[in-house]
Amino acid sequence: MGIYSSPQALLVVLAVSAQGWEKVPAIPAGRRAEYFLLEDDGAYRFGYDTGEGQSAAVRADQNNQVQGQYSYVDSVGKRVSVAYTAGDSGFVPRLEEGETGPSPVGGSGK
């Protein structure tokens, strides 16, 4: 059994040429997926979506200047999203107001 032997849908992209950045497939809502893209110059992208309300996406250039976002559903069912930049000016987060999402696993959704 390998690390990716679970029954969930999983997308892993290991490397893409410079022209391939725009060919990254969209992750359908409600599907579990992850990806990692590495450029020859060191730039990269990665992200995941659990299909259960947690997701993240990160993009960095060859100088490791990062733009990213992550989100999750809190204990009362509200989606929490944080967008951020990181690099020469430090880590700069920005909280984005969310909508009510699916009830957390094991939660009552109240």
N, C-alpha and C positions, 0 to 999 in steps of 0.2 A: 504494500500500500504506500503510495506516494503522498506527498503533502497536499496535492490537489485531487485526491480521490473521493471527495465528498460528492453527494448527488446534486449539489447546487450548481447553477449555471455559473461558469467562471470564464472570464476573458482575460488573457494575459498577452500583452503585446510587448516583446522584449526590445526591439529596436526598430527605428523608422528613419528613413532618410529625411533630409531637410524638406523635401517636397511632401513628405508623408504626414506632417503635422495636421494638415486639414483633413486627412483621411481617417482620423481616429473616430470610430463609430460612437454614436450617442448611446448612452446606457439607458435602456428602457426603464421606465418607472416600475418599481415593484420587483425587479430582477436583481439578483446578486451578481456583482461583477467587480473586477478590478483590472487596472492596466498600469503599465510602466513603459515609458518611452525614453530612450537615451540617444542624444545626438552625438556626433563625432566631436563637436566642440565642447561637450560637457553639459550643455543645456539638457533639461529633462522635464518630464511631466509624469505625474502619477495620480491615481485616484481610485476610489472604491465607492460602492453603494451596497449596503447590506440587504436592501429590499425590505427592511423593517424600520426605516426612518433615520438611519445613520448613514452619512456620506461625507466624502472629502474629495477635493481636487486641488492639486498643487502644480504650479508651473515655475520653473527657475531658468534664468538665462545662464550663459557661460560664465558670468561673474558671480553666480549664486545669489542674484537678486530675486527674491521669491515673492510670488503672489499666490494666495491660496484661500480656501474657504472650507469650513466643515459645518455640519449640522447634525442635530439629533432631536429626538422627541423627549421632552422632560417628563417628570413623574405625573404631571397633570395633563399630559397630552398636547402641550404646546411645542411647536417646532422652534428650536433655538438655532440660529445661523450666525456664524462669525466669519467675516471676511478679513483678511490680513495681508500685510506686506512685511517682509523681513529682509534685512540686508544691511547696507551701510548706515541707514538711519535707525537701526534696531528693529524690534518687533512692534508693529503698530496694528492692533486689532480694531475691528469695527463691528459692534453687535448689530444685527439686523433683526427687526421685529418679525416674528413668525406667526403662522396660522396654526390653528388647532389641527393636529395630525392624528394618525392612528394611535390607539391606546398602546402604551408600552406593554411589552411582554409581561404577563402576570399582573398587569394593572387593571383597575376597574374602569379607567377612562373618565372618572368623575372629577 
